[in-house]
Amino acid sequence: MRQIQFNDQPTSIIGMGTWRIGEDPSKGSAEIQTIQYGLNHGITLIDTAEMYGEGAAETLVGEAIKDFDRQKFQLVSKFYPYHATPKLIKNSLEHSLKRLQTDYLDLYLLHWRGETPLAETISGLVDMKKAGYIKDFGVSNFDINDLKELYSVPNGDQCKVNQNLYNIGSRGIEYSILPWQKEHDISFMGYSPFGSDKNAYLHPQEIITDMANQKHITIFQLLLAWVIRNNDLLSIAKTSSLEHLKDNLGSIDVRFTDDELELLDKYYPAPTKETPLDVI
């Protein structure tokens, strides 16, 4: 399993995303087995949120991980922006920990910007870190101006990660967000490497299909392999089925030639100026 330095520790280059899992009881057993397969095959990060199924995803993850050594993988969850005051952060965190059947989170993220001042949110997160309920904290769906504002508030520089949409059709983060985060030692997590369910937001061009066929891999493997091509960020791919997870694992060994990357850049150009942050 390829690893990168993420949140100041060696971590698998892909994580397991849990959007929309745990919502269909008939799929619960298979979803639990899928998460356990990932942990048994080198994946060392699970990403979830209180929003996912209003706690259903966290509950399923809790069942999946309860017999695993908690110190061998990172568990990430996110809280709603309208739960971003110190009191509500504590309440949300307590409920998430209970559903996840764990004593702590490795990372706790503000899911997106809301009305609560960042200084107030960071204060609450620092309190939870001091209390031992979380090891570190971060943010999600922050653009470059959000990140700079975050760094201007007390303890904002303790932020360890920012999670944004990143796939071959949504490359805006490459212009300023990724360089800024590297400069400030903030790890990056990319979500929706396939453009969400069944490429609903990505609509791959013919070049994707042609290149996947030439490399004898699936379209999904090519898309995920492209996201992690530079070994500089972690990608969270949805982990809804064992077949899908095995496909994701197969992408880790895929490599591109310089010519292939240049060809993909022609069809999916890198940003040349600041662009609005894509969100799904």
N, C-alpha and C positions, 0 to 999 in steps of 0.2 A: 504494500500500500504506500503510495507516495504521500509524503507528509510535508507540511510547511510550518513555519513558525507563526503561530496564530495565538493572540492573547498571551504572548510571552511563553508559549510552550509548544512542543511538537504536536501537530494535529493533522488528522487525515485531510487531504486536499478537498474532499467532498464531505458534506454532512447530510443528515437525513431530515428532510422537511416533512411537516405533519399537517399541512393545510388540508382540511376536509376529511381527515381520518378520524375514526371514532364516532362518526355520525350515523353509521348504518350498523346496527347490532349484528346483522347477518355476516358482516365482513370483519367483525372484531377479532376473531381468532386468527384469521389470515393476516390481518394487519399487525397484530402482536408478533406473530412468527416472523414477519418481514423485518420488523425493527430488531428483533433478536438475531436474525441472520446477519444484518448489517453490523451489529456489535461484535458478533463472532467472526466477522471477516474484515476487521481492521478499521471500520468507521468509528471515529472517536468523538463525534459531536452530533447531538440531536437538537433541532430547533423547533420550538412550539410557541404558543401564545394563549393568553386567556381568551382572546377573541375567537380562536378556532373552535367552532362548534360550541361557543360559550362554555368552554372548559372541557368539552368532550375529548378533544385531542390530548389534553394534558392527562386526563383520567386514563386513557388508553396507554399513553406512554408510561404512566406510573405502573400499570400492570405489566408492561413489557420489560421494564428495567429492574423490577424489585429484587430479582435474584442475581443481579450483576454487581460486580465490584464498582461502587460509585466513583471511586478515584481514578478509574481507567477511561472515563469518557467525560466530555463536557456537556452540560445540560443548559440550554439557553431558553428563556421564555421572555415574553413581552407583555406590557400592560397598556391598557387604553390611555389615550391622552386625557380623557376626562377622569382618570384615576391618578393624576400626576401630582397631587399635593402629598406632602409627607404622610398624612394620616391615611389617605386612600391608597397610596403606594404600599404601605404596611398591610392594609387590609387585603389588597389584591394579592400581594406576595404570600401572605399566610394561606389564602385559599389555593393558590397555585402549588405551593409546597405540599399541602394536604392531598391535592389531586395527584400530584406526581410522586407521592410517597417517598419524599426525600427531605433531608434537613436543610439543604442549601441549594442554591443555583450557582453555576459558574459565571453566568452572565445574565443580567436582567436589563432589558432594553425598553426605552420609551418607544412605543410602536410608530408614532408619527407626531408631528408638532400639534399642539392644541393651544388653549387659551392660558394655561397655567404658565407663569414666568419660569424660564429655564432655571434661574437661581433657586427657586422654590423646589423644583423637581430634583435638581442635583443635591440639594440639602437633604431631601428625603432618602435618596439613594445612598448618600454617604452614611447616613444613620443606619441603614440596613446593612451596609458593608461592615461598619463598626460592630454591629450586633452579631455578625457572623452568618446572617441569612443569605447573603450573596458574597461571592468572592470578588466580583467586579461588575461594572455596569457599562452601558453604552446606549446607543440611539439607533433609530431605523428611519429610513426615508428622509434623511437630512441632506439638503443641498449644501453647496459651498458656503453660502451666507449663513445658513443655520449653524454649520460647524464653526465658523469664525465667531459667531455670537456665543456659542457654547463655550468656547475657549476664553471668552471675556468674563465669564461669571466665576465666582469662587468655586474652586475644586472642579471646574469644568474640564481642566486638563487631566483629570483622572479617567476620563472616558476612554474605554479600551477598544471599542468597535463601533462601526457604523454599517448598517445593513441596507443595501439599496438594490433595486432591480438592475440586473445586468445579464444581457445576452447579446448575440451577434446583431440583433436588430435594435438594441438599446445600449449604445456605447457612450452616452453623454458623460458618464462618470470618468472616462479616460482623460478628459480635457483638464480638469482642475481638481476634482474630488480625490482621485487616486493619488496624484502627486502630493497633494496637501496632507492626506492621511499618512503617506509614507514619511513625509517630513516630520510629522508630529507623532509618529509611532502609534498610529491608530489602525488596528487590523480592519480589513474589509471583508464583509460577507455579501455575496451576490445571490439574490433569489430569482426564481423563475428562469433558469437557463434555457428552458424550452418555450418561453413566452406564455406560460400558464397552460391550462389543460388543453391537450391536443393542439398545441401551437395556436390557440385561439387568437393571440395578439401578435403573433410573429409572422405567419404566412410565409414559410421558407420559399425562396426562389429556386428555380430549377438547378442552379449551380450546387445547391446543398444536396439535392438528391443525386446528382451526377457524381459529385465528389465522394459521397458516402458509398455509392455503388463501386466506384473505383478502388476505394480503400477496404471494401468488403466489411463495412460496418453499417449500423443503422443510422438513420437521420438523427435520432436522439443522442446516440453516442458521439456523432460528429459535433453536434451543437454543444454538448457538455464538455467535450475535449477542447473545443475552441475556447470556452470560457476560462478553463484552467491551464491554458497553453503556456503561460509565462511563470507558473509556479509562484505567483505573488498574491493570490487571494483564495479564499475558500468559497465554494459554491454549494448552495443548498438545493438539492433536487428533491422534488416530491417523492415520497416513499410509500406509495399506495398499494403496491403488490410486489411479490417476490420476483416476478418476471421483470418488472420495471427496475427494481433494485439491482438485479444481476446485470441488466443492460447498463445501468449507471456505472457499476463497478468495472465493466468492460471498457468504458471510455477512458479510464485512468491510464491505460497503456497506449492509447492512440497518440501518435506524433504527427506533426505537419512539417512539410518541407517549406523553405522560404518561398518558393514559387506558389505553393498552395495558399499560404497566408496572404501573399500579394494578390492572388486572384480573388480570394474572399474579401479582401479590403476594397477591391474594385467594385464589388457588388454591394458591400456593406461598409461604406467609408467610415474611417475614424473621425471624430469631431474635430473641427478646425476652429471652433469658437465656443463660448459658453452657451449651453442650451438648457431649456427647462428640464427638470428632473422627471424622467418617466416613472410612473407608478402604476401598478396593477391593483 
